[in-house]
């Protein structure tokens, strides 16, 4: 499949994978000439690849600096998680009202539990891919293509943000949290809506705010 990709997509996919693994810390600047040399392509091709990463919310373009891994901030966390909340809760209400099958959500949670039972520890990228699939399945249950397209536009940015909470989560804990969530979703009604709200606000958003405070404290101690 990789062989069928155009050069900008191939480069963007490689850098995306590194970002989702937490390889590039915040503030990392992607220099066009370095990427051109690494991937043996022209700078125009690199520029196109970086535009793809900007569109996915993985890097930002700063004047005079180019493509940079964005800093974690409360504004960014709230913007992404408020967007998620509107889409996921709206989709869940639609799915529940229509009596939609939540079997695909359960199946993704079972995949996460299977990762937790493996003798080899999954990579962070693999773990966040399955986590993302759970929440995508919730949105997909609404049966609305526009909602799903909108959600998928923020999917990579959510996964990138989750690299900041890697010290606080492992696959066992994540599996337990989402087993609890899916059991509440099966109950339907406001119990399901409240459970998803709790997961977005008090599991995801709150964990990121803790990570942000930790980073700010470290920076203060280092005198930055």
Protein Blocks (a to p, Z undefined) as FASTA:
>chain_A
ZZmpcfklmmmmmmmmmmmnomacghiacdfklmmmmnopafklmmmmmmmmmmnopacc
dehklpadddddfklmmmmmmmmmmmmmmmmmmmmmnopafklmmmmmmmmmmmmmpmbd
cdfklmmmmmmmmmmmmmmmnopaklmmmmmmmmmmmmmmmmmmmmmpcfklmmmmmmmm
mmmmmngpjllmmmmmmmmmmmmmmmmmmmmmmmmmmmmmnoZZ
